Amino acid sequence: MRVRKVKNVNEKLKQYDDILIDDPTIYKGKWNEVFKNDNPIYLEIGMGKGKFINETAKLNPNINYIGLEKVSSIVCKSLVIFSEDKKDNLKYICNDAAFLKDMFQDNEVKKIYLNFSDPWPKTRHEKRRLTSPKFLQNMLDILDGDIEFKTDNRSLFEYSLMEFNRLGLEICELSLNLHEDKPDCITTEYEDKFVSRGNVIYYVRIKQKEQN
């Protein structure tokens, strides 16, 4: 889906320097300095307009949340919508998930959310999927916990399950109809649209298997 660009977006983003981290690489291994505490860090990759992470952060003040989104116009729209309801436990990063390891130290993140990632359905675009081997390995390197993955795309879900299995990851929870199993779950903007159309939402929570 084409995103409408925000005019003078870079200038507008500067207004939110208390929420938006301009250079996340300088905080690699030191995110506790940003949040001024040692609470666990939960990261949403591809936060969109931020509904999910803002609602989740509001309900869990003892967890530090970071929303990562590479499209600056989308980040700007989220800041306009949610900045008045500021939360000390939420920060934004406008950057590409390809650079995760430049932003986070190994085992620094406790949970990763992948909510309705772009499915990149064509085979030649497989490497762009967030659940492709390279992206997954980068996530696993910075992670000391689990990944929660939601999608309405059955093909992407099946592909992702195969990749999780190939990497030897453990499936902790799985639902082939999330809103039937968990009707009160926190949703994203896309998710609300998909559910209103009658789409089924697929969900899985995975983690690395403990070594014997």
N, C-alpha and C positions, 0 to 999 in steps of 0.2 A: 504494500500500500504506500502511495506517495505521501510524504509528509510536507505540509505547507510550511515554508520557511518563515521564521520570525525576522522581521527587519531589524537590523543593527543588533543581532542577537548577542554578539560578544560584549558589546557595551552594556546591554541589559543584564547579562550574567554577572558582571562586576558588582552589581547592586546586592548580590547575595553571597558575598565572600565569607559570611559567617556560617553558611550552610554548604556551599559548593567549595570543594577542595581544589584549588587551582593546579597544584603540582603534587599529586599523591605519591610520587616516587620518593619524596623526601621523608615520608612517614613510614616507609617500609620497615617493618619490625618495631615501629614506635607509635602505632595507632592509639595506644593507651594515653599518649601525650595529647592527642587531639580530643579525646573524650574525657580526659582527666580522671580516669578510673581504669580498673583492670577487668571490667565486665567482658563477657564473651562477645565476639564480633560475628554478626550474621550479615551475609552479603547477598543482595539480589542482583543478578546479572541480566540486564535488559529490563529495567524497571518501568519503561514506558512513562506514562504521566504520573506514576507514583502512588496510585490509590492503595495498592496492596502494602507497600512498605511503610507508608504513612500510618495506615490503620494498625498494622502489626506493631510498629514502634510505639504507638500510643498505648497499646494494651500491655506492653512489656517494657517498662521503664528501666529495668535492671539488665537489659541486653542492649548492646550497641549495634546499630544498623547502618549499613552503607548501601546506597542505591547506585548502581553503575549503569549508565546509559551513554551510548556513543553519539547519538544525534543531538546536537546542541539545541536545536529548536524545540525538541521534545522536553529536554531538561528545563529549558526556560519556561515552557508552559506549566510544567509541574511546580516549579518554584512560584509562579504567579498564583497558582491554585492553592498551594499548601503553606506558603511561607508565613502567613499570618498566624498559623497554628504551629509555632516553632517547638521543636522537641530537642532537648539537649542530647538525646541518644540517637540522633539521625543526621547523617551527612550524605552529600551527593558527590559523585565523581562523573565527569563527562570525559569518557575515554573508551577505548576499544578493549574487549575482553582478551584480545590477543596479547595484551601487555600485562596480564595479571601478575606475573612473576616479577615484574618491575615495581609493582605497587605493594605486594604483600610478601612477607617472609614465609618460609616453609612452616606449615602447621599453625599459621596465625589466625586463620578463620575457622570458626566452629560450625557454621552451617552455610550452605549455598542454596539459594532459590533460583530455579530456572522456570519462569512462568511464561508459557506461550512464546517460546523462542521461534524465530523464523525457521520454517521447515526446510527451506531450500530444496524443493522436491526433485529437481533435476539431478541425475547421477553425477554429472560433471561438477556440480556445486557441493558435493558431499562434504568436502573439507571445510566448508563455511558453517556447517551445522555445529551448534555449541556442544552437541553430544558426540561429535566425531573424535577420533582417538587423540589428536593433538590438543584440542581444547580440553577434553576430559582430563588428560594427564596433567596439564597446567593447573586445573582445579584441584586435583588430588594432591598435588605438591604443596599447595598453600592451605590445605584443609586438614583439620583435626576433628572430624565429625561427620556429618551426613549431608547429602544433597537431596533436595525435594524438587521434583520435576512434574510440571503440569502441562498438558497440551490437549487440543481438540483434534489433532491430526493423527489418525490411526497409523499411518505409514511411518511418521516420525517416531511415534511411541514404540512401534515394533522394532524399528532400526535401533533406537536408543537402548531397548532391553537387550538386544543382541550385543551391543557394544559394552554395556555394563557387564554382561556375562563374560565376554571375551577378556575383560580386564580383571575378572575374578571378584567383582564387587558383590556384596551381600544385599539382597532385597529384604528390607525391613517391613515395608508396607506396600501394598499394591491395590489399586482400585480401577476397575473398568467403567465405573460410573460414580465419580467422586461426589456429585451433588445428591445422589441417592444415599450414599454411605455416610457423607458428612455434610448435611444440608446447611450447617451454620458456619462453614469454612469462610475465611476472608478471601475476597475475590479481587481480580484485576478488572480494569475497564474492558479489555478484550473479552475476558471471561463472562462478564455480564451480558455482552452482546451475543456471544456464542450460546449461552444457556437460554437466552430469550428466543433464540431461533430453534431451540430443541436439540442442540448439539450435545453429545456426550463428552464429558471431560475425563481424561485419563490421568492417573496420578501414580507416582512411585516414589518411595523414599529409599535411598540406598546408602551404603557406607562400605568402607574398606573392611575386608575380613581381618579379624584379629589374628596375628601370627602366633603359632604354637611355640 
